Amino acid sequence: MKRFVVICILVGLSSMLCAQGIDRKKVITRNNPHVTTVDPLASLTVGNGHFAFTVDATGLQTFPEEYAKGVPLCTMSDWGWHAFENTKYYKAREALVEKDFGRGHKEVYSVQFKEKGRQQDAANYLRANPHRLHMGCIGLNLADTSLVKNVNQTLDLWTGKIESRFTYNGQPYHVKTVCNPATSQIASRVETKGRVEVLFRVPYPTGGHSDDAADWSKERKQRVKYRFSDNDADLTVTIDDIVYDVKITWVGEAHISQAGRHAVKLSNKKGTLDFSVEFKHHRLRYYSTPSVHHQPFTDHSLRTAAFWNEYWKNGAFVDFSRVKDPRARELERRIVLSQYLLAVNDAGNTPPAETGLTYNSWFGKFHLEMTWWHLVQFGLWGHPDLLLPTMDWYQGAAPKARKIAERQGFKGVRWMKMTDPSGEEAPSNVGSYLIWQQPHYIYLAELLYRYCKNHEAMKRVPAKAKEMEQVAKKMLAGYGPLVEETAEFMSSFVTLDSARNRYILKGCIPAQETLKADETINPPFELSYWLWGLQTAQKWRERSGKPRRADWDDIINRLSPLASGEDSIYWAAETAPIYAHPTPNNSLPYGGRSGGGSPNISDHPAVLGALGMLPQNRLVDNDIMRHTLHWIWDNWNWDKTWGWDFPMVAMCAARLGEPERAVDALLMDKRTNTYLVSGHNYQDDRLRVYLPGNGGLLTAVAMMLAGWDGAEGKNPGFPADWDVQWEGLLPLP
């Protein structure tokens, strides 16, 4: 069964499972983002998961320099990547070091270096290259933001259209912008009383860690070839070793001309201009849908609206209008906008970056430990088909992951932390020692299988039961081998502590990134995840008609419990007893990066993920976890947290039967739990966009409404007086 057929069946089932009792259009439109000023943090985006186009208050990318430190005005895709020329011929092996974590063999890791020299230079180059490419800036030929007045801009979520009205130096403008749902193409209609001028400019990449990826000072680094005709223009852009095409088309009378070494200007005199711009890689062709050119904006708009109508109708849905708590309105806004943003940024052919296709963070590379926070929600909100491209990427990256495990003396595949479309591991002094990304592949595969084996759903749609059974079998055959290889690494990574008759985890940095790899034993979240991952891998063997692995069962039965102290509070690790008695950094033997107080009460309160993200298991004592939750609530350094920490706390509270606290966690008034007018989860001056927070919010809400395996009652994670209406959500394991 081909992937296209699987997608069609999954989408078809989603549409049948989602009863239409809620007035979905009403809910969506009341949460449309509305912008009334030129605000660099109020950028809006159109996109389709593979390609995204972010605009300012004019509805296009008119003022990229002014928005560079806010939510930048980028044009990005899952295929557009660039690398600076490797003039010194750096090799991946130059960033490797040997470590001995007492497992009986040397382990080779890819790291960064403090000492200046070739190794440091090699690691820095490999970390920054490749980086995601800003492919071109499309904006009105206007020069001064202070002359922009009377802004009235709305993103119509139901149709995927941004409509912008404003005046510039007293002249009124009306701009509409959409993104083709299947290609890397935007279309726009500009109306004004005078001349319309649109500039298309190609920036050179910065290669920066976290920026707008546009260096406008390097005028001689790019090469652009032009071909103009009466109603279109073809550009071939060469930036070092990447080559891509840009096709600009328009309807009606207009004139296009070169406006610089790497710029063209499209203009007319009639006050209305319909145009489209499409980007295509010279070699890659991800989209099967034919390109659409020389059509009026109305046709582009109708095509986009049909796509977004189907997205909203087919997926799961929530309505908070019956809830009397005044906070419900804001929670609904965040939920609806997060659904839109994740479809735009996270549904591509690679795992998502933490700032998606909006702008670059960590050079635009993606972090595999964040795939849980980005993508689990697709499996719960009725869009399992949007998980399939990432699962395909894992298959392609498996040979690289296999080599990582081999060079470290382990079996199976070790999933890298920070990577790019090629699957190459980026050097890191933290990421190379993380392990909690490892079971994510098993988790995502399990979600897809559960979707197909949803017995309650099959009762409602019996005609689809046979088809879904076939898809489930296809998933077992397709994903099963890599599920086993993933678990094979997990089983070879544990160490037998013969003296205490148990298996331990060591030589790793936990999800709470304040501990050192060479001093950490048995971080709690990782222990729970190891147990769940191996148990689930055994289930996959049984479903496929294979016997259980005896060595895996031995680990399952003898894996260490979570460490706690006399005060019944779980520790950050067995080697980090911190919670009840925090000590200053300079007297704590475990190091940290929090800056003040104990490093172990900053960053992620990851211990709560052991019962929240994950189900109840024999390693976790609910009473101790409850004490831990309460202590963290009162004592954590919440100013040193991340956007997904709040939904993680909410999920733990929900499983412990504390729904009021779960809601309070989702809406905690902290900087890193801020959601901009666009719905983006703001973190700080560097990360003005943070999609794991959006994904975590959706996952937590799905769990709090649809529950989890074994949960009882209606909306078990919400207080009884929160009368939330919902359709189509699936429970968490």
N, C-alpha and C positions, 0 to 999 in steps of 0.2 A: 504494500500500500504506500503510495507516494505521499510526500509531505503535504502537497496541495490538497489531496483527498482528505488527509487527517485534519487539516485546517478547516476545510468545508464542513466536515462532520462536527468538529468542536464548535464552530461558530453557529451552525444550525441548531445544535443542542442548546447552546447558550440562549438563543432567541426564544426557544420553546420553554425553557425553564424559568425565564424571567417574566412572570405575569405582569400585566400592565395596569395594575390597580392605582398606581401613583401617577399623577399628572407630571410626567417627567420634564416636559418642556417648561412647565411653570417653575419647577424647582431649579432647573438649569439657568433659565434666564434671570431669575431673581438674584443669582450669584455672578452675573456677568461682571468682570472687572471694568471699572469706570475711572478714567484719568482726566484730571482737570488742570494740570500744571505741567510744565517742563521739569520732570523729576527723574534724575538718572537711576533711581531705584524703582521707577514705575514703568520700565520697559515691558512690552508685551511680545509674545512669540506666536507664530504660526508654524506648523510642521506636521510631519507624518510618522515620526519614529526613526526614519532614516535620514531626514533632512529637516533643518530648522532655520528660521529666518526671524531675527529679533529686531523690533522697530522702536523708535522713539515716539514722541508725542505727535509727530507729523504723519505717522503711519508708514514711514519708510526709514531708511538709515541716514537721515540728513545730518545729524550732529554726532558722529562717532567719537570724536575726541572729547566732547563734553560728557559723554556717557561712559567713557572708558573705565572710570573708577566706581561706577554704579553697576547696573546689570548691562553689560556691554552689548553693542549692536553688531552681532556676528552672524555670518552665514556659514553653517557647519553641517557636516554629514558624517555618516558612519564609514564612508569610503575615502574621504579627503584627509590624507595624512602626508606629512612632509618630514624630511630629515636633512639636517645640514650635512654638507660633504664631510666624509670621514677622512680628512686629509692626513691624519696621523696613523690611520689604519688600526684603530683600537679594536681589540678582540674581547669577546665576552669573558674569556678565561683570565684576562688581566684584572677583573674585578672579583676574583674568587679568593677565598681564604679557607684554610682548614680549621675545623673546630672539633673538640673532643668533649662530648657531653656524657661520657661514661657509659656509652651503649656498646662498647666493645669494638667500635670501628670509627675511623675518621669520617667527618661529615664536611662537605664542601659547600659553602654558602656564597652568594653574590651580594657584596656589601659596598658601602661607601668608605672613604678613607679620610682621616683627619690630616695625615702628613701630605705635604705638597709633593708632587712628582707624577710620574706617568700613570701609576695606578689610580690616583685620585682623578686625574684628567680623564682616564678611560671610563671610570665609573660615572663621572659627571656627564660625559657624552652619552653613554648608554642609557642613563636615566632620563635624559632630556630628549632623546631621539628614538623613534619618531614622535612627533607631536601633532595634535589635530590642527588642521588648516582652516583659516578664515579665507573663504574662496572669493569673496568680493563684496563690496559695499555698494548698495543701491539707494540713493537718496535724492531728494530735491536739491536743486542748486540754490540753496539759501545759506546765508553766512553768519547770522547773528541770532542766538537764542533769545536775546532780550527783546527782539522784535516779534517773537511768537506770543500771541495773546489769545484769550477766549478759547482755550483748549477744551474740547468736548470729545473724548475718545472712548470707545467701548469695544471690547472683545466679545462678540456674540458666540458664546460657547456652543450653542445648538447648531450653528452653521459653520463655525471655524473662520469667521470673517472679522477683521479689525476695521472699524469705521472711525475715521478721524476727521474732526472739523476744527479749524483754527483760523486765525488771521495772522498774516505776516506783513508787518508795516502797513496795516490797515486793509490789506487785500485778503478776501476770504478764500479758503481752500477746503475741499472735501475730498478725502483720500480713502479708498477701500483697498484692502489687501487680503489675499488668500494664498494658501499653499496647495499645490496639486497633491491629492492624497496618495499618488503612486509613483511620483518622480521627484527629482530635485529641481523643482520649478515653482516660482512664485508668479502671481499675476496681480496687477494693480490697475486702478482707475483713478486718475487725478482730474479733478474739476476745479477750475478757477476762472476768474473773469479775464485774466490776462494771459500772457505767455506761460507755458509749462516747460520747465527744463529739468530733466532727470539725469543725474550723473551716475555712471558705473565706474568704480575704481577698484584696482587690485592692490592690496597691501602685501608687503613682504612679511613673512612670519617673524615673530620675536623669539620663539623658542623659550618663552618665559614659563615659570612654574605656574603662575596664576595671573592671567591677564587677558586682554582682548585679542591677543595673537596678531596684532596689526602694527607693523613698524612702517610708518609713512615716510621715514627719512631715507630709506635705502632705494632710491629711485632707479638705480642701474642693475638691481639684482634680478628683476623679473624680465621676461620677454613676452610680449603680446603681439600676435599676428592678427590683422584685421581683414575682414571681407565684408563690404557694405553692399546692400542692394536697396531697392525701392521701399521694401517693407520688412526687412530683417537685416540682422548683422550676425556674422559668425566670428567668434574670437577664439583663438587657441592660446592658452596661457601656459607658459613654461616657468616653473619656479624650481631651480636646481634640477632634480631628477624626476619631478612630478609634472605631468602634462594633463591638462583637462580642457574641455571645450565649454564655451559659453555661447548660447544662442539667445539673441534678443529679438523679439518680434513685436509688432504693433499693428493696430487696426486704424485705418484712416490715414490722413496726411500728417506726416511728421518727417523730421530730418535728423539724421544721425551723423556725427562727426567725431574725429579724434580730438580729445581735450587734454592731452598730455601723453607722456610715455606709456602710461598704464591706465588710461581713462578714456571713456567715450561719453558724449553728451547727446541725449535724445531730446528733441524739442519740437514744439509746434506753436502755432499762433492762435488756435481756435479755442483755447481754454479747456479742452477735454482731451485726455490722452489715455487710451487703453494699451497696456503693454504687458509682456511677460518676459521672464528671464529664466533660462534653464541651464543647469550645470551638469556636465557629463564627464566621467573619467574616460580617458582614452581606451583603457583596457577593461575596466570593470563594468558590468551591466547587471545591477542588482534587481532592476525593475522590469517586469514583463509587459507592463502597460505601455502602449505606444505614446510617444510624446504628442502633446497637443499645442499647436501653434496657430497664429493668425485667426484667433477667435476673439470675439468681444468678451469683456470682463464678465458679463452676465453668464456666459456659458461656463467659464472657469468657476464662478461662484456657485452655480447650481451643482456642479460636479463635487465641489468641496462640501457643500451642505449635505449632499446625499451620504457622503462618507461619515460625517460627524453625526448625522441623524441615526445611522445604523449603529455607530459606536455606542451612543447613549441608550438606544433601545435594546441592544443585545446584551449588554452587561448588567451586573447587579446594580441596585439603586437604593438610596436612602432618602428619607424625608423627615426633617426634624420640626415641621411646622406645628405639630401637636404638643411639643414639649414646652412647658411653661418657664423653665429655667432660662433666664436671659442670655446665658452663655451658649445656648443651643444654636442660635443664629450664626455666631462666629464659627462654631464647630462645623456646621453644615457648609459654610463658605469654604473652609479649609479643605473639606472632603471633596467637594465638587471640583474646586480648582486643582487639587492634587491629581484627581482622575484625568483631567485634561493635560496637565503638565507631564505626567508620566507616559501618556500615550504619545505625546509630541517628542519627548526626549529619550525614552527608555525602551522603545519597541523596535530597535534596529537589529542589524545582523551581528552585532557584538554586544557583550555585556556593557551596561551604561557606565559612563564616567560620573563622578559625584556632582558635577555641574552639567551633566548631560551634553546636549548639543547647543547650549546657550552661551557658554564661554569656557575657556580652558582653566582647569585646576589640575595640579599634578601633571602639567603638560598635555592635558586632554586624555591621558591614559586612564584606564579603569582599574578598579580595585576589586578583586574577586571576593574579598570578605564582605563587600557591600552588596553583592548580588542578592543576598537574602532580603535586605532592606529595600532594594529597588523592585525586585521582581516577584516575591511571594504574593504580593497583592493581586497580580494578574490571575493567579490560580484560584483566588478566593472571590474575586469580583467579576467572574464570568468572562474572562478574556484569556483562557489557557493557551489559545493559539499564539498569543504574543510572547509566550515563553519559548516557543519552538526555535526561533532563530538563535537565541543564546545557547540552547542545548546543542544545536548544530556546531556553534563555535567551540564548545567544549570538546566535541568529537575531533574537530580539526586541530585543537591545541594539545590533545592527549600525547602525541609523540614528544613534545617539549616537556610536558609534565612528567612523562615517564623517565626522561633523561635526568631531570632534577632529582627524582627519587633514587635513581641508580647512582648518581655521583655522590649522594649522601649515604649510600649503603642500605637503602630501604627497598622494599618491594612495591609494586603497583605504580600509581601516579601520585605525585605530590603537586597539588594545584598551587600555582604561583599566586602572589598577592597583587603586585602592581605589574600590569602588562599592557599589550597593545594588540591590534588584530593578528599579528604574526604569532602571538603566544610567547614571545621572548620575555624572560624575567628581568625586571628592572632592578638594578642594585639598590639595596636598602638595608640600613642598620636596624630597622624595626621590622619592615614587611617580610624580609626573608625568613624571619623566625616566627611569624604568626602561623597558627594552625587552624583557627576556627573557620577559615574559608573552606577547609577540606571537605566536611560533610555536606556543604551546600548543594553540590551536584546531586547527592542522594535525596536531599530534601525536595529539590525542584522536580526531580523525576517522580518522587512519591506523590507530590501534589497532582501531577498530570495523570498518574495512574488512578488516584483517588477520584479525580474528576470523572474519569471514564467508568469507574465502578461505584458511582454514587447510587446506591440502591433506592433511596427515596426518590431521586430524580427519575430513575428508570420506571418506578411505579407511576409517575406522572406522565411520562412519555414512553410507554411500552413499545411503540413502533420503532424507537431508536435503540432499544436495548441490544439487539443483535449487532448493529453497526458499532456501538460503543464497546461491546465485548471484543470485537475484532481490533478496534483501535488500541484497547488495553493490551491485547496480546502483541500487537505491533510494538508498543512501548516497551514491554518486557524484553522482546527480542532486540530492539534497537538500543535501549539505554542500559539493559542488564549487564552486558560485559563491562561497561565503564563504571557502573555502580559497584561491581565486584572489585575492579582495580582500585577504585577510590577507597573501598573498605580494606583492601589488601595493604595499602600504605598505612592506614590507621592501625591495623593489627600489628604491623612490623614496627611502628613508631613507639608503642608502649614498651615499658621496661618491667620485668618481673622483679619485685622486691621479695626475695625468698624469705628473708628474716621475718616479714610481717604477712607473708602469704597473700600478696596482693599485687596488682599491676598499677603502675604509676605513670603519669605524664611529666616529662621534664625536658629541659633543653628547648624551651619555647618561650615566646612572649605572649601573654594572654591578650584577649580582646581589650582589657583595660591596660593600655599601653604604658604603664608606669613602672613595670617590673622588668628585671633583666633576665635574659634567657639562661645564663649560666648559674642563676641563683634560685630559679622558680621551679617549684614542684607542685603539681596537682592544682592548677587553677580551676575553680568550681564550674564555670560555664563550660569550659572545654571538656571536663570530665562527663558532665551530663550529655553533651553533644556527642562525645565518643560513644557513650552507651547507646544513645538513640540511633546513631548512624550504623553501628554494627548490628543492632537488633533489626533495623529496617533492611539492611543488606541481606540478613538471613531470611527475612520474609521474601525478598525478591528471588532468592535461590529456590525457596519452596514453591513460590508461584510458578517458577519456570520448570518445576519437576526435578529439581536438584536436591540432594541431601544437605542438611545443615553442616556448616564447617565446625568441627569439634574444637579447633584452636580459637575460633571466634567466640564460641560459647564459653570457653574457659576464661577469656578476657571479660566477657559480659558478666560472668558470675563472680569474678574476683577483682573487678575494677574498684579503685579506692573510693570511699565515701567522701563527701565534701567536708573539709576541715572547719571546725568551729572551736570557740573558747568556752571558758566557764560561764561567760555572760550570755551564752546561747546566741551568738551572732557569727554568721559565716565569714570567713576570712577571704581576702583577695587571692590567696593561695595558701597551701599548707605551710609555706615558708614565709608568709606575710601576715602575721596576726596583728591587725591594725585597728579594726573598727572602734572598739570600745575605749582604746587608750591611744589616740593619735600622738605621734611624737614629731619633733621638728625634723626637717630633711637631713640636717647634718648629723643626727644621731640615729637615723634609721638605716639599717644595712641594705635596703633594697633599692635605693636610688629613686629617681622620678623626675618629672618635668613640670609639676604643677606650680612651682614657684614659692609656695608658702604653706606651712603646716605639713601634715603627712601627705606624701605623694599618692597614697592609696585611697584618699577620699576625694580625688579629683579625677578628671577624665570620665570614662564610662563606668557606671556602677554595674559592671558586667555580671556580677554574681547573681543579680536578679533575673538574668536571662536563663539561668539554670532551671527556673520554674516560671515560665511566662512565654518566652519564645518556644520553649520545649515543654512537653507534658510531664506530669507527675511520674517519678521513677523511684526506684529503691534507694538511690543515692541521696535523695532530698528528704529532709524532715520538715513538714509543713510548719510546725510550730517555730522551729529555728528560723526558717525562711521568713516567717511573719515578723519575728523580732528583728531580723536583718532589714527587712523592708522599712519598718518603723524607724530604726536607727538611721538608715540612709536618708529617709525623708527629713529627719530633723537635723542631720549633721553634715550632709554631703555639701561639697563646694559646688553649688549649682552654677556658679559663674564660670566654671571650668568643665563644661559638659558640651554635648553635641546634640543635634536635632533628633536623632533616633533614640536617645536615652529616655526621652519622655514617654514615647509609646512602649518602650521596653518596660519601664516602671509600671505603666498602665496594665500591661498584659500580666505581669506578676501579681499585681493587686487583684485583677479580675479572677485569676485562678485561685487566689486565696480567699475569695468571697468578700472582697472589699470594693464594691462598684463605685461608691462615692469617691474613694481615693483614686480609682482608675480614671474617672472623669477629671478630677483635679489635676492629675498628672498630665493628661492630654492638653490641658489649658493653663498649665503653670506659667505664671508671668515672669519669664526669663528671656534674656536677649536671644539665646539660641533656640527658643521656642517661638520666635516671632515669624509671622507670615505676612509677606508684603501684599500690596494690592493685587498683584498678579497671582498670588498664591504661593510664591516661592518662599521656602524656609530660609530666612536670613540667619547667618551665624556671626559674622564679624566683618571688618573692613576687607579682609581677603576673600572670604567665602560669602558673597552676597546671595548666593544660590546654593542650596544643599538638598539634592533630591532624595537621599536616604531618609531625611526627616519626613518628606511627603509620603514616601512608600511605607515607612513605619507607621505613620498615622493611619493609612488605609488598612494596613494589616491588623493593627490594634482594634480599629472600629469594627472590622469584619468579625474578629474573634469575640468582641464584646457583645455583638448582636447575634451572630449565628452560633456562637459558642465554640466548644472544642469537644473532642471525643470524651464522652462521659458526662458532659455538662448537662444540667437540668434547668428547666424553666425558660420563660421567654426573656430574650435579651439579657443573658446572665451576667454580662459585664457592665450593665448600666443600672442605676438606681431604679426602683420599682415605679417611681413617678415620672420617669423619662419614657413617654409613649412614642418611641421611635418606630416609624413605619419603614419596612425594607422588603426588598425582593431579590432573590437569586443569589444571595451570599452563601458561601460554603464554610463549614467549620474548620478550625485548625486541628491538626493532629493532637 
